[in-house]
Amino acid sequence: MDHADHVALIRRGVEGAGPRWLELGSGEGAFTTALADVLGQGGSIHAIDRDGRALERAVTAVAGRFPAVGLTAIEGDFTRGLPDGSFDGVLAANSLHFVADRRAVLAAIRGALRPGGCLVVVEYDADAGNPWVPHPFSFDTWRVAAAAAGFERVELLHRVPSRFLGAIYGSRARSPRPPDDPRDRP
Ligand SMILES: C[S@@+](CC[C@H](N)C(=O)[O-])C[C@H]1O[C@@H](n2cnc3c(N)ncnc32)[C@H](O)[C@@H]1O
């Protein structure tokens, strides 16, 4: 996969959501860079990863290609708490499959998002893992799990074939809006 694939996997889930994003498990920044590309000037990303060296590379990559996007790097474990929100969007690319029971982290993500904010997940479209990808979840599984965690309007954004575990998908789910939100009126 290249930068164009990374952008294609997340673009529709990011556009129009708002400028303030949190990324969980940014690694060396493949999707951080894609997110910065879609957000453009005025965008801001808080990127959290427990691997400080990978984070440094992500910072270098984004600063080199998209210097108008603000990047705050946070070395830490996203299962132990999230930075203060609220965020317009949360991106988790190939990182939630390291968490066996995702219910607590999904609740924390909901708490970090503004009402109606977007959770964009990029994941292998498979339900059986291996030592490198221990707990992947297909889109069909994700649709059910996201709804159970209180997210709404779960949709598939894009899918890319992969020699490893078959395919990768990008998806978007939204945190609920209050029932009287004017944007939901006909
Ligand atoms: C497979 S890499 C994906 C990196 C990048 N998002 C991508 O798709 O290219 C997973 C990343 O998530 C990070 N990670 C996994 N579990 C984490 C946790 N609980 N807290 C913080 N970072 C975590 C790892 O350190 C690693 O950098």
The ligand as an SDF file (V2000), in Angstrom:
LIG
                    3D

 27 29  0  0  0  0  0  0  0  0999 V2000
    0.7630   -2.2500   13.2380 C   0  0  0  0  0  0  0  0  0  0  0  0
    1.2830   -0.7170   13.8740 S   0  0  0  0  0  0  0  0  0  0  0  0
    0.2620    0.3900   12.9050 C   0  0  0  0  0  0  0  0  0  0  0  0
    0.8730    1.7310   12.7200 C   0  0  0  0  0  0  0  0  0  0  0  0
    0.0950    2.6570   11.8060 C   0  0  0  0  0  0  0  0  0  0  0  0
   -1.1820    3.0490   12.4070 N   0  0  0  0  0  0  0  0  0  0  0  0
   -0.1320    2.0210   10.4540 C   0  0  0  0  0  0  0  0  0  0  0  0
   -1.2200    1.5290   10.1890 O   0  0  0  0  0  0  0  0  0  0  0  0
    0.8270    2.0050    9.6730 O   0  0  0  0  0  0  0  0  0  0  0  0
    0.4970   -0.6200   15.4560 C   0  0  0  0  0  0  0  0  0  0  0  0
    0.9590    0.5050   16.3000 C   0  0  0  0  0  0  0  0  0  0  0  0
    0.0990    0.6060   17.4150 O   0  0  0  0  0  0  0  0  0  0  0  0
    0.8780    0.7920   18.5640 C   0  0  0  0  0  0  0  0  0  0  0  0
    0.0980    0.2880   19.7000 N   0  0  0  0  0  0  0  0  0  0  0  0
   -0.4570   -0.9370   19.8400 C   0  0  0  0  0  0  0  0  0  0  0  0
   -1.1190   -1.0280   21.0040 N   0  0  0  0  0  0  0  0  0  0  0  0
   -0.9630    0.1710   21.6280 C   0  0  0  0  0  0  0  0  0  0  0  0
   -1.4070    0.7060   22.8660 C   0  0  0  0  0  0  0  0  0  0  0  0
   -2.1570   -0.0100   23.7270 N   0  0  0  0  0  0  0  0  0  0  0  0
   -1.0720    1.9830   23.1690 N   0  0  0  0  0  0  0  0  0  0  0  0
   -0.3270    2.7310   22.3270 C   0  0  0  0  0  0  0  0  0  0  0  0
    0.1260    2.2750   21.1350 N   0  0  0  0  0  0  0  0  0  0  0  0
   -0.1860    1.0150   20.7860 C   0  0  0  0  0  0  0  0  0  0  0  0
    2.1820    0.0610   18.3240 C   0  0  0  0  0  0  0  0  0  0  0  0
    3.2180    0.5760   19.1190 O   0  0  0  0  0  0  0  0  0  0  0  0
    2.3740    0.3090   16.8300 C   0  0  0  0  0  0  0  0  0  0  0  0
    3.1400    1.4730   16.5970 O   0  0  0  0  0  0  0  0  0  0  0  0
  1  2  1  0
  2  3  1  0
  2 10  1  0
  3  4  1  0
  4  5  1  0
  5  6  1  0
  5  7  1  0
  7  8  2  0
  7  9  1  0
 10 11  1  0
 11 12  1  0
 11 26  1  0
 12 13  1  0
 13 14  1  0
 13 24  1  0
 14 15  1  0
 14 23  1  0
 15 16  2  0
 16 17  1  0
 17 18  1  0
 17 23  2  0
 18 19  1  0
 18 20  2  0
 20 21  1  0
 21 22  2  0
 22 23  1  0
 24 25  1  0
 24 26  1  0
 26 27  1  0
M  CHG  2   2   1   9  -1
M  END
$$$$
